[in-house]
Amino acid sequence: MILLRHGQSWFNHHFSATRRDPGIEDPELTELGEAQAEAAALVLTEQAVGELGLTRIIVSPYTRALQTAEPVRRLLPGVPVEVMHEVRERAAFACDIGSAPDVLAGRFPQHEFGHLPVRWWHEGREPEDVVIGRANAFREVMAARADEATTLLVSHWAFILALTGVSVGNGEMLRYDPRVAAPEQIVWRV
């Protein structure tokens, strides 16, 4: 698999400068975040033409993740996109309050959101063990799929950390084998 953390959002922009929650729910990407998404899409397109060949894109329903996946979808139009709320961010800040499926469907009509619960994000602060449980369940599902090596996951810092034990920056990608055991220790630092 290839794991891609969404590009810089307005929450990331303000939080990194102040270390305070700016209160932005389901934020969009900044111009830098859009550039990070475009850059990732170009790398993935080059790999798709070469040996990789993406067969699936799995994306979180947060706006910042959907916007990050959009350039990849646009450059690789035949690759199906699967929106999964299970790969969402760990609920800890205002940015982790999502948008209702009907709102998302209006903003992203190219995707299907009818399968999402009306409130698909976690209410309140999500415990670490719950995020780890979601990551472990996703790892098992992906390890059983025949196309795990050619799947792109567009997700978030805490979910990728729970999967891999690696902290990635906005717009960063890494290769991941879901058959590898879960990390023994996770350092939860924001």
Residue, then its C-alpha position, 0 to 999 in steps of 0.5 A: m500500500i501507499l499511505l498519503r497524509h492529507g495536505q496542509s489544512w487551515f487547521n494545520h496552518h494555524f495550529s502549527a503557528t500557535r499550538r492552539d485549536p483554532g476551532i475550525e471544523d472539517p477544514e479545507l486545504t490551504e494553498l500549500g496543502e493543494a500544492q502538496a496534493e498536486a505534487a503527490a498526485l504527480v508522483l503517484t501518476e508517474q509510478a502508476v505509469g511505471e511498475l505500480g499501477l494503482t487499482r484503488i484509492i481509499v479516502s477518509p470522508y474529511t474534506r482535507a482528505l477528499q481534496t488531497a485525493e482529488p488530483v490523484r483521481r483526476l490524473l488516474p480517472g479509471v481508479p475507483v475511490e472508496v470513502m471509508h470513515e474507519v480511516r478517519e483522524r483521531a478525534a481530538f480537536a475541532c477539525d475532527i468534527g466532520s461534515a454530514p454525508d449530504v453536505l459532502a455529497g453536495r461538495f464532492p458529487q463524484h463520490e458516494f457517501g450514502h453508506l456513511p452514518v449521519r455522524w460518522w466521526h467520533e464524539g468527544r476525544e477519541p481514546e488511543d486504544v479506539v484508534i489503534g483498534r480501527a487501525n488493526a481492523f483496517r490492517e486485517v481487511m487490507a492484508a486479505r485483499a489481493d490489491e493491497a500492494t496497489t491501493l492508495l490510502v489518503s488519511h490522517w496523522a493519527f491513523i497512519l501513526a496507529l497503523t505504522g508507528v511512523s509520524v508523517g507530515n502533511g502531504e508525505m507518503l510512505r509504503y506500507d505492508p499490512r501483513v506486517a505486525a502492528p507497531e509495538q509502541i506508538v508515540w502520540r505527540v502532536 
